[in-house]
């Protein structure tokens, strides 16, 4: 039995999206770990993910570039903290590749992928340093945005 890295969920500081989807775990994993696939679903429309780099190992780079309809651009670089194939991804923007501190971290996120009888139990969590950061993320539309991105992931993978 594999012991998963611990990430204690604190409802005062953290946000969670948990949903069962009718897509096999191996396709959810591919959607998260293959840049060409991730670019197609990761950002809720009308935003787009225009670039993605994934070095899929603890300490490896996770970079996305998102562009908005009015020319907005968000270039985010972080690193993976834990990678358990087809089961768990943990990443943060507080550390860069090789665990190099960046000094400007907003969150650490985890995506847990568990098989069910009809697909996958998908649990995404965003961990924040304080209540203000959690509130900021809520106001940015965490539930709607991450939920829409998951809907896009499911639609993409059902079409494969």
C-alpha positions in Angstrom: 0.0 0.0 0.0 1.3 3.4 -1.0 1.2 6.2 1.6 0.1 9.4 0.0 1.7 12.7 0.9 -0.3 14.5 3.6 -2.1 17.7 2.7 -4.4 18.7 5.6 -7.5 20.5 4.3 -8.4 23.4 6.5 -11.8 24.9 5.5 -10.7 28.3 6.9 -7.8 28.5 4.5 -8.4 26.1 1.6 -10.8 25.5 -1.3 -11.9 22.2 -2.7 -13.7 21.0 -5.9 -14.8 17.4 -5.6 -16.8 15.7 -8.3 -17.3 12.2 -9.8 -16.8 12.3 -13.5 -17.5 9.7 -16.2 -14.0 9.5 -17.5 -11.5 6.8 -16.6 -8.6 7.8 -14.3 -6.0 7.2 -16.9 -7.6 9.8 -19.2 -7.8 12.4 -16.3 -4.2 11.7 -15.7 -3.2 12.2 -19.3 -5.2 15.5 -19.4 -3.2 16.8 -16.5 0.2 15.5 -17.6 0.4 16.0 -21.4 1.0 19.6 -22.3 -0.8 19.4 -25.7 -3.9 18.1 -23.9 -3.7 20.4 -20.9 -3.6 23.4 -23.2 -7.0 22.4 -24.6 -9.0 22.4 -21.3 -7.0 24.0 -18.5 -8.4 27.6 -18.8 -12.1 28.4 -18.9 -13.2 29.9 -22.2 -12.7 32.8 -23.3 -9.3 32.5 -21.7 -6.8 30.2 -23.4 -3.7 28.3 -22.2 -1.2 29.2 -24.9 1.9 27.5 -23.4 2.6 24.7 -21.0 5.8 23.0 -19.7 5.6 19.9 -17.6 8.6 18.2 -16.1 6.7 15.4 -14.4 8.8 14.6 -11.3 9.0 16.1 -7.8 10.9 19.4 -8.2 10.1 19.4 -11.9 8.8 22.5 -13.6 5.1 23.2 -14.1 4.5 26.3 -16.1 1.4 27.6 -17.8 0.7 30.7 -19.8 -2.9 31.9 -19.9 -4.2 34.6 -22.1 -7.5 36.5 -21.7 -9.8 37.9 -24.4 -8.5 41.5 -23.9 -4.8 40.6 -24.1 -4.4 39.8 -20.4 -1.5 37.4 -19.8 -0.7 35.2 -16.8 2.6 33.4 -16.9 2.9 31.1 -13.9 5.9 28.9 -13.1 6.0 26.5 -10.2 7.1 23.0 -9.5 5.7 19.6 -8.7 5.9 18.6 -5.1 4.5 15.1 -5.5 3.8 12.9 -8.5 2.1 9.5 -8.0 1.1 8.2 -11.5 -2.6 8.1 -12.2 -3.3 9.0 -8.5 -2.0 12.3 -7.3 -0.4 15.6 -8.4 0.7 18.2 -5.9 2.2 21.5 -7.2 2.9 25.0 -6.0 3.8 28.4 -7.4 5.8 29.2 -4.2 8.7 27.2 -5.5 10.3 27.0 -8.9 12.0 24.1 -10.6 14.4 22.3 -8.2 12.4 23.6 -5.2 14.0 27.1 -5.7 12.0 29.6 -3.5 10.2 32.2 -5.6 9.1 34.5 -2.8 5.7 35.1 -4.4 3.6 32.0 -3.9 -0.1 32.2 -4.0 -1.1 28.5 -3.5 -0.3 24.9 -3.4 -2.7 22.7 -5.2 -3.4 19.0 -5.3 -5.4 16.9 -7.7 -6.4 13.4 -6.5 -7.7 10.9 -9.0 -9.5 7.9 -7.6 -11.2 5.2 -9.7 -14.9 4.6 -9.2 -17.4 2.1 -10.7 -18.3 4.6 -13.5 -15.2 6.8 -13.8 -13.2 9.0 -11.5 -13.6 10.7 -8.2 -11.8 14.0 -8.9 -10.7 16.1 -5.9 -8.8 19.4 -6.5 -7.7 21.4 -3.5 -6.1 24.9 -3.4 -4.2 25.5 -0.1 -3.5 29.1 0.8 -1.3 30.8 3.4 -4.1 32.8 5.0 -7.8 33.7 4.9 -7.1 36.7 2.7 -5.5 34.6 0.0 -8.4 32.1 0.2 -10.9 34.9 -0.1 -9.1 36.4 -3.0 -9.1 33.0 -4.8 -12.9 32.7 -4.1 -13.5 36.1 -5.5 -11.5 35.2 -8.6 -14.1 32.5 -9.1 -12.3 29.3 -7.9 -15.5 27.1 -7.8 -16.8 28.3 -11.2 -13.4 28.5 -12.9 -12.0 25.1 -11.7 -15.5 23.5 -12.3 -15.6 24.9 -15.8 -12.1 23.7 -16.5 -13.1 20.2 -15.2 -16.1 20.2 -17.5 -13.8 21.1 -20.4 -11.4 18.3 -19.4 -14.3 15.8 -19.4 -15.6 16.9 -22.8 -12.1 16.7 -24.3 -11.4 13.3 -23.0 -14.8 11.9 -23.9 -14.0 12.9 -27.5 -10.8 10.9 -27.6 
